[in-house]
Amino acid sequence: MASLTIRNLDNGLKARLRLQAAQHGRSMEAEVRQILQQSLLSSSTTTNFAAHIHQRFKSVYQESLPIPPRQQACKSSILP
């Protein structure tokens, strides 16, 4: 197993991590492992919205979409 050292961690962040670990009944080290595992597994299996839309419509080119003719604009009304 690999090990990782994190330097210059903000004291407030460390305190919040300690509290969260205690709430979950884990050591800080186990809590960090869990956070990393959840974060990395979820980010690898989900695609962001923009990438999903791009994938869905990548075969449609702007040139292939018909552009409807413009219609005359409506006259503006004068409001009291």
VMD Tcl script that builds the backbone (N, CA, C; Angstrom):
set m [mol new atoms 240]
animate dup $m
set s [atomselect $m all]
$s set {name element resname resid chain x y z} {
  {N N MET 1 A 0.841 -1.189 0.000}
  {CA C MET 1 A 0.000 0.000 0.000}
  {C C MET 1 A 0.880 1.245 0.000}
  {N N ALA 2 A 0.433 2.243 -0.704}
  {CA C ALA 2 A 1.157 3.515 -0.760}
  {C C ALA 2 A 0.782 4.380 0.433}
  {N N SER 3 A 1.651 5.329 0.736}
  {CA C SER 3 A 1.312 6.284 1.789}
  {C C SER 3 A 1.448 7.686 1.217}
  {N N LEU 4 A 0.770 8.627 1.861}
  {CA C LEU 4 A 0.718 9.999 1.381}
  {C C LEU 4 A 0.840 10.939 2.566}
  {N N THR 5 A 1.662 11.954 2.440}
  {CA C THR 5 A 1.808 12.968 3.479}
  {C C THR 5 A 1.277 14.277 2.930}
  {N N ILE 6 A 0.433 14.938 3.703}
  {CA C ILE 6 A -0.123 16.229 3.289}
  {C C ILE 6 A 0.452 17.293 4.206}
  {N N ARG 7 A 1.169 18.230 3.622}
  {CA C ARG 7 A 1.779 19.311 4.400}
  {C C ARG 7 A 0.972 20.592 4.230}
  {N N ASN 8 A 1.177 21.518 5.158}
  {CA C ASN 8 A 0.560 22.852 5.115}
  {C C ASN 8 A -0.964 22.789 5.062}
  {N N LEU 9 A -1.533 21.886 5.822}
  {CA C LEU 9 A -2.984 21.764 5.910}
  {C C LEU 9 A -3.508 22.824 6.868}
  {N N ASP 10 A -4.508 23.558 6.447}
  {CA C ASP 10 A -5.103 24.610 7.271}
  {C C ASP 10 A -5.605 24.023 8.590}
  {N N ASN 11 A -5.357 24.712 9.696}
  {CA C ASN 11 A -5.769 24.224 11.017}
  {C C ASN 11 A -7.279 24.055 11.113}
  {N N GLY 12 A -8.024 24.968 10.523}
  {CA C GLY 12 A -9.481 24.861 10.546}
  {C C GLY 12 A -9.967 23.635 9.796}
  {N N LEU 13 A -9.331 23.348 8.662}
  {CA C LEU 13 A -9.694 22.172 7.877}
  {C C LEU 13 A -9.374 20.894 8.640}
  {N N LYS 14 A -8.233 20.887 9.312}
  {CA C LYS 14 A -7.853 19.719 10.109}
  {C C LYS 14 A -8.848 19.497 11.246}
  {N N ALA 15 A -9.284 20.574 11.875}
  {CA C ALA 15 A -10.254 20.457 12.969}
  {C C ALA 15 A -11.582 19.907 12.455}
  {N N ARG 16 A -12.012 20.388 11.297}
  {CA C ARG 16 A -13.271 19.881 10.721}
  {C C ARG 16 A -13.144 18.413 10.331}
  {N N LEU 17 A -11.979 18.031 9.815}
  {CA C LEU 17 A -11.734 16.638 9.464}
  {C C LEU 17 A -11.765 15.761 10.711}
  {N N ARG 18 A -11.147 16.222 11.781}
  {CA C ARG 18 A -11.139 15.469 13.041}
  {C C ARG 18 A -12.564 15.275 13.559}
  {N N LEU 19 A -13.367 16.331 13.498}
  {CA C LEU 19 A -14.754 16.258 13.953}
  {C C LEU 19 A -15.565 15.287 13.098}
  {N N GLN 20 A -15.404 15.384 11.781}
  {CA C GLN 20 A -16.140 14.492 10.880}
  {C C GLN 20 A -15.733 13.041 11.098}
  {N N ALA 21 A -14.444 12.799 11.292}
  {CA C ALA 21 A -13.965 11.438 11.546}
  {C C ALA 21 A -14.574 10.893 12.831}
  {N N ALA 22 A -14.624 11.714 13.871}
  {CA C ALA 22 A -15.212 11.284 15.142}
  {C C ALA 22 A -16.696 10.983 14.981}
  {N N GLN 23 A -17.394 11.790 14.199}
  {CA C GLN 23 A -18.823 11.552 13.977}
  {C C GLN 23 A -19.071 10.232 13.257}
  {N N HIS 24 A -18.130 9.834 12.407}
  {CA C HIS 24 A -18.265 8.569 11.678}
  {C C HIS 24 A -17.586 7.406 12.395}
  {N N GLY 25 A -17.001 7.673 13.558}
  {CA C GLY 25 A -16.353 6.610 14.328}
  {C C GLY 25 A -15.079 6.095 13.681}
  {N N ARG 26 A -14.355 6.971 12.992}
  {CA C ARG 26 A -13.132 6.571 12.304}
  {C C ARG 26 A -11.978 7.455 12.752}
  {N N SER 27 A -10.785 6.976 12.462}
  {CA C SER 27 A -9.602 7.815 12.671}
  {C C SER 27 A -9.564 8.855 11.553}
  {N N MET 28 A -8.752 9.889 11.739}
  {CA C MET 28 A -8.628 10.899 10.685}
  {C C MET 28 A -8.081 10.273 9.404}
  {N N GLU 29 A -7.142 9.365 9.557}
  {CA C GLU 29 A -6.558 8.702 8.391}
  {C C GLU 29 A -7.611 7.891 7.635}
  {N N ALA 30 A -8.426 7.139 8.364}
  {CA C ALA 30 A -9.485 6.352 7.727}
  {C C ALA 30 A -10.522 7.261 7.074}
  {N N GLU 31 A -10.793 8.394 7.706}
  {CA C GLU 31 A -11.758 9.342 7.148}
  {C C GLU 31 A -11.249 9.916 5.827}
  {N N VAL 32 A -9.975 10.266 5.784}
  {CA C VAL 32 A -9.389 10.793 4.547}
  {C C VAL 32 A -9.420 9.737 3.448}
  {N N ARG 33 A -9.110 8.481 3.791}
  {CA C ARG 33 A -9.186 7.407 2.792}
  {C C ARG 33 A -10.594 7.289 2.231}
  {N N GLN 34 A -11.594 7.353 3.117}
  {CA C GLN 34 A -12.988 7.246 2.689}
  {C C GLN 34 A -13.376 8.424 1.787}
  {N N ILE 35 A -12.969 9.629 2.168}
  {CA C ILE 35 A -13.273 10.822 1.367}
  {C C ILE 35 A -12.647 10.705 -0.020}
  {N N LEU 36 A -11.384 10.315 -0.075}
  {CA C LEU 36 A -10.707 10.169 -1.365}
  {C C LEU 36 A -11.362 9.093 -2.219}
  {N N GLN 37 A -11.682 7.966 -1.601}
  {CA C GLN 37 A -12.297 6.872 -2.348}
  {C C GLN 37 A -13.643 7.293 -2.922}
  {N N GLN 38 A -14.489 7.912 -2.112}
  {CA C GLN 38 A -15.799 8.351 -2.590}
  {C C GLN 38 A -15.664 9.394 -3.688}
  {N N SER 39 A -14.775 10.329 -3.492}
  {CA C SER 39 A -14.600 11.410 -4.457}
  {C C SER 39 A -14.092 10.890 -5.794}
  {N N LEU 40 A -13.091 10.055 -5.757}
  {CA C LEU 40 A -12.495 9.578 -6.999}
  {C C LEU 40 A -13.366 8.561 -7.711}
  {N N LEU 41 A -14.066 7.723 -6.977}
  {CA C LEU 41 A -14.951 6.765 -7.626}
  {C C LEU 41 A -16.143 7.452 -8.262}
  {N N SER 42 A -16.715 8.431 -7.582}
  {CA C SER 42 A -17.889 9.100 -8.137}
  {C C SER 42 A -17.509 9.964 -9.327}
  {N N SER 43 A -16.331 10.591 -9.318}
  {CA C SER 43 A -15.952 11.450 -10.438}
  {C C SER 43 A -15.592 10.640 -11.672}
  {N N SER 44 A -15.154 9.403 -11.503}
  {CA C SER 44 A -14.794 8.601 -12.669}
  {C C SER 44 A -16.009 7.963 -13.322}
  {N N THR 45 A -17.098 7.821 -12.592}
  {CA C THR 45 A -18.265 7.155 -13.166}
  {C C THR 45 A -19.319 8.120 -13.674}
  {N N THR 46 A -19.236 9.371 -13.307}
  {CA C THR 46 A -20.233 10.323 -13.777}
  {C C THR 46 A -19.608 11.287 -14.765}
  {N N THR 47 A -20.382 11.624 -15.763}
  {CA C THR 47 A -19.946 12.573 -16.763}
  {C C THR 47 A -20.643 13.882 -16.488}
  {N N ASN 48 A -19.936 14.968 -16.647}
  {CA C ASN 48 A -20.593 16.235 -16.391}
  {C C ASN 48 A -21.638 16.520 -17.467}
  {N N PHE 49 A -22.528 17.422 -17.177}
  {CA C PHE 49 A -23.660 17.707 -18.044}
  {C C PHE 49 A -23.215 18.150 -19.435}
  {N N ALA 50 A -22.235 19.042 -19.500}
  {CA C ALA 50 A -21.777 19.548 -20.796}
  {C C ALA 50 A -21.200 18.423 -21.653}
  {N N ALA 51 A -20.438 17.531 -21.048}
  {CA C ALA 51 A -19.870 16.411 -21.795}
  {C C ALA 51 A -20.971 15.479 -22.288}
  {N N HIS 52 A -21.988 15.280 -21.475}
  {CA C HIS 52 A -23.113 14.436 -21.876}
  {C C HIS 52 A -23.847 15.038 -23.077}
  {N N ILE 53 A -24.119 16.339 -23.034}
  {CA C ILE 53 A -24.799 17.014 -24.142}
  {C C ILE 53 A -23.937 16.963 -25.402}
  {N N HIS 54 A -22.646 17.208 -25.248}
  {CA C HIS 54 A -21.742 17.153 -26.403}
  {C C HIS 54 A -21.760 15.764 -27.039}
  {N N GLN 55 A -21.693 14.740 -26.210}
  {CA C GLN 55 A -21.710 13.368 -26.713}
  {C C GLN 55 A -23.015 13.071 -27.444}
  {N N ARG 56 A -24.121 13.547 -26.897}
  {CA C ARG 56 A -25.440 13.281 -27.476}
  {C C ARG 56 A -25.610 13.934 -28.841}
  {N N PHE 57 A -25.099 15.162 -29.004}
  {CA C PHE 57 A -25.354 15.915 -30.225}
  {C C PHE 57 A -24.117 16.130 -31.099}
  {N N LYS 58 A -23.051 15.374 -30.879}
  {CA C LYS 58 A -21.832 15.618 -31.642}
  {C C LYS 58 A -21.987 15.300 -33.125}
  {N N SER 59 A -22.957 14.470 -33.492}
  {CA C SER 59 A -23.147 14.147 -34.907}
  {C C SER 59 A -23.978 15.196 -35.644}
  {N N VAL 60 A -24.572 16.127 -34.929}
  {CA C VAL 60 A -25.384 17.171 -35.554}
  {C C VAL 60 A -24.507 18.403 -35.750}
  {N N TYR 61 A -24.378 18.823 -36.988}
  {CA C TYR 61 A -23.557 19.997 -37.279}
  {C C TYR 61 A -24.452 21.199 -37.479}
  {N N GLN 62 A -23.925 22.359 -37.170}
  {CA C GLN 62 A -24.703 23.585 -37.307}
  {C C GLN 62 A -25.133 23.781 -38.755}
  {N N GLU 63 A -24.291 23.409 -39.706}
  {CA C GLU 63 A -24.620 23.570 -41.121}
  {C C GLU 63 A -25.799 22.692 -41.533}
  {N N SER 64 A -26.032 21.609 -40.823}
  {CA C SER 64 A -27.109 20.705 -41.211}
  {C C SER 64 A -28.462 21.112 -40.638}
  {N N LEU 65 A -28.479 22.109 -39.781}
  {CA C LEU 65 A -29.744 22.558 -39.209}
  {C C LEU 65 A -30.345 23.636 -40.099}
  {N N PRO 66 A -31.620 23.479 -40.491}
  {CA C PRO 66 A -32.239 24.508 -41.334}
  {C C PRO 66 A -32.484 25.785 -40.533}
  {N N ILE 67 A -32.176 26.908 -41.143}
  {CA C ILE 67 A -32.412 28.196 -40.496}
  {C C ILE 67 A -33.685 28.773 -41.092}
  {N N PRO 68 A -34.720 28.940 -40.281}
  {CA C PRO 68 A -35.992 29.452 -40.813}
  {C C PRO 68 A -35.850 30.912 -41.235}
  {N N PRO 69 A -36.634 31.324 -42.244}
  {CA C PRO 69 A -36.560 32.723 -42.668}
  {C C PRO 69 A -37.085 33.643 -41.573}
  {N N ARG 70 A -36.522 34.833 -41.518}
  {CA C ARG 70 A -36.972 35.813 -40.529}
  {C C ARG 70 A -38.328 36.356 -40.928}
  {N N GLN 71 A -39.127 36.622 -39.919}
  {CA C GLN 71 A -40.431 37.228 -40.156}
  {C C GLN 71 A -40.347 38.693 -39.768}
  {N N GLN 72 A -41.277 39.464 -40.314}
  {CA C GLN 72 A -41.281 40.884 -39.991}
  {C C GLN 72 A -41.564 41.046 -38.500}
  {N N ALA 73 A -40.834 41.934 -37.885}
  {CA C ALA 73 A -40.999 42.164 -36.452}
  {C C ALA 73 A -42.345 42.811 -36.167}
  {N N CYS 74 A -42.896 42.522 -35.021}
  {CA C CYS 74 A -44.162 43.123 -34.603}
  {C C CYS 74 A -43.940 44.598 -34.298}
  {N N LYS 75 A -44.973 45.389 -34.523}
  {CA C LYS 75 A -44.888 46.809 -34.192}
  {C C LYS 75 A -44.956 46.946 -32.678}
  {N N SER 76 A -44.191 47.867 -32.162}
  {CA C SER 76 A -44.208 48.061 -30.717}
  {C C SER 76 A -45.442 48.854 -30.307}
  {N N SER 77 A -45.918 48.576 -29.149}
  {CA C SER 77 A -47.081 49.276 -28.614}
  {C C SER 77 A -46.620 50.358 -27.658}
  {N N ILE 78 A -47.382 51.426 -27.597}
  {CA C ILE 78 A -47.081 52.492 -26.646}
  {C C ILE 78 A -47.914 52.235 -25.405}
  {N N LEU 79 A -47.250 52.077 -24.307}
  {CA C LEU 79 A -47.943 51.802 -23.053}
  {C C LEU 79 A -48.133 53.099 -22.281}
  {N N PRO 80 A -49.278 53.220 -21.556}
  {CA C PRO 80 A -49.512 54.452 -20.789}
  {C C PRO 80 A -48.559 54.585 -19.626}
}
mol reanalyze $m
mol bondsrecalc $m
mol representation Tube
mol addrep $m
